[in-house]
Amino acid sequence: MPLKLFSEEKSSGAKHVIAIAAGKGGVGKSSVTVNLARALSRLGLTVGVMDTDIYGPSIRKMLPEDQLPQQKGNILIPAVSDGIKMISMAYFRKEHEAAAIRAPIANGIITQFIKSVEWGPLDFLLIDFPPGTGDVQLTLSQQANLSGAIMVTTPQEVAVMDVRKAMNLFEQVKVPFLGIIENMSYFQAPNSQERHYLFGKGGGERLARDYGVPFLGSIPIDPKICQCGDSGQSLFADGDMSPGAADFLKVANNVVSHAAAMKKASQDVLKEFELVWKQL
């Protein structure tokens, strides 16, 4: 469906608006976004996903829609996949069509996603950031009213180094960090207790310690994560959960608890400020 630009602004309606970001491509950030959304949904929470990769959106394949997005006047109604609401540039161009879009147009599309999508009430809106630290990332950081950012890395130092650069961007625009997720942490063969650390060990935990932010958990190299992503199936569809599914549920529970604590802390600060202001 064609995407028409318009200006009417809508509130996200989300209790928590969380950026899922990394400094580079190839760390599985979109896969983490999708499976975290599915895990939060499995916990009984209402979830939305905003795919902001204008040039290479991939989330639609991993979250195939039961209901396509709709445009009602100046408002976009998101697609729905297994109860998860979703918006993506993938709905507004042909599947194999190249996105030859200059930065000002890309920024305009992102602004439209932020201001004109009618999400309805949500517990979590997860925004899948594109890799890098350019115009689109700045627009999202400044306009999306972010509650916090989750940084995704793999264990090796090269990935951690690039994530540090992305974290510097969030620090500059005063977006707090909800925590770190380490993806592709290890491989564990079926019927074996031995873990193989193919890309090094502990990079995500060191990064969390260095920045004084929560380490939300590790996600293993699990063939079922790849299979479910390619087929658009849920990692949590059957009762016999793979190691990846179990770890995503642990991460989701950590995200819920840390997001609640972060919101309470910000509310406490606001109340203290209001009290001081009244006293003045």
Secondary structure in CASP SS format (residue, H / E / C, confidence):
PFRMAT SS
TARGET T0000
AUTHOR 0000-0000-0000
METHOD secondary structure of the structure
MODEL  1
M C 1.00
P C 1.00
L C 1.00
K C 1.00
L C 1.00
F C 1.00
S C 1.00
E C 1.00
E C 1.00
K C 1.00
S C 1.00
S C 1.00
G C 1.00
A E 1.00
K E 1.00
H E 1.00
V E 1.00
I E 1.00
A E 1.00
I E 1.00
A E 1.00
A C 1.00
G C 1.00
K C 1.00
G C 1.00
G C 1.00
V C 1.00
G C 1.00
K H 1.00
S H 1.00
S H 1.00
V H 1.00
T H 1.00
V H 1.00
N H 1.00
L H 1.00
A H 1.00
R H 1.00
A H 1.00
L H 1.00
S H 1.00
R H 1.00
L C 1.00
G C 1.00
L C 1.00
T C 1.00
V E 1.00
G E 1.00
V E 1.00
M E 1.00
D E 1.00
T C 1.00
D C 1.00
I C 1.00
Y C 1.00
G C 1.00
P C 1.00
S C 1.00
I H 1.00
R H 1.00
K H 1.00
M H 1.00
L C 1.00
P C 1.00
E C 1.00
D C 1.00
Q E 1.00
L C 1.00
P C 1.00
Q E 1.00
Q E 1.00
K E 1.00
G C 1.00
N C 1.00
I E 1.00
L E 1.00
I E 1.00
P C 1.00
A E 1.00
V E 1.00
S E 1.00
D C 1.00
G C 1.00
I E 1.00
K E 1.00
M E 1.00
I E 1.00
S E 1.00
M H 1.00
A H 1.00
Y H 1.00
F H 1.00
R C 1.00
K C 1.00
E C 1.00
H C 1.00
E C 1.00
A C 1.00
A C 1.00
A C 1.00
I C 1.00
R C 1.00
A H 1.00
P H 1.00
I H 1.00
A H 1.00
N H 1.00
G H 1.00
I H 1.00
I H 1.00
T H 1.00
Q H 1.00
F H 1.00
I H 1.00
K H 1.00
S H 1.00
V E 1.00
E C 1.00
W C 1.00
G C 1.00
P C 1.00
L E 1.00
D E 1.00
F E 1.00
L E 1.00
L E 1.00
I E 1.00
D E 1.00
F C 1.00
P C 1.00
P C 1.00
G C 1.00
T C 1.00
G C 1.00
D H 1.00
V H 1.00
Q H 1.00
L H 1.00
T H 1.00
L H 1.00
S H 1.00
Q H 1.00
Q H 1.00
A C 1.00
N C 1.00
L C 1.00
S C 1.00
G E 1.00
A E 1.00
I E 1.00
M E 1.00
V E 1.00
T E 1.00
T C 1.00
P C 1.00
Q C 1.00
E H 1.00
V H 1.00
A H 1.00
V H 1.00
M H 1.00
D H 1.00
V H 1.00
R H 1.00
K H 1.00
A H 1.00
M H 1.00
N H 1.00
L H 1.00
F H 1.00
E H 1.00
Q H 1.00
V C 1.00
K C 1.00
V C 1.00
P C 1.00
F E 1.00
L E 1.00
G E 1.00
I E 1.00
I E 1.00
E E 1.00
N C 1.00
M C 1.00
S C 1.00
Y C 1.00
F E 1.00
Q E 1.00
A C 1.00
P C 1.00
N C 1.00
S C 1.00
Q C 1.00
E C 1.00
R E 1.00
H E 1.00
Y C 1.00
L C 1.00
F C 1.00
G C 1.00
K C 1.00
G C 1.00
G H 1.00
G H 1.00
E H 1.00
R H 1.00
L H 1.00
A H 1.00
R H 1.00
D H 1.00
Y H 1.00
G C 1.00
V C 1.00
P C 1.00
F E 1.00
L E 1.00
G E 1.00
S E 1.00
I C 1.00
P C 1.00
I C 1.00
D C 1.00
P H 1.00
K H 1.00
I H 1.00
C H 1.00
Q H 1.00
C H 1.00
G H 1.00
D H 1.00
S H 1.00
G C 1.00
Q C 1.00
S C 1.00
L C 1.00
F C 1.00
A C 1.00
D C 1.00
G C 1.00
D C 1.00
M C 1.00
S C 1.00
P H 1.00
G H 1.00
A H 1.00
A H 1.00
D H 1.00
F H 1.00
L H 1.00
K H 1.00
V H 1.00
A H 1.00
N H 1.00
N H 1.00
V H 1.00
V H 1.00
S H 1.00
H H 1.00
A H 1.00
A H 1.00
A H 1.00
M H 1.00
K H 1.00
K H 1.00
A H 1.00
S H 1.00
Q H 1.00
D H 1.00
V H 1.00
L H 1.00
K H 1.00
E H 1.00
F H 1.00
E H 1.00
L H 1.00
V H 1.00
W H 1.00
K H 1.00
Q H 1.00
L C 1.00
END
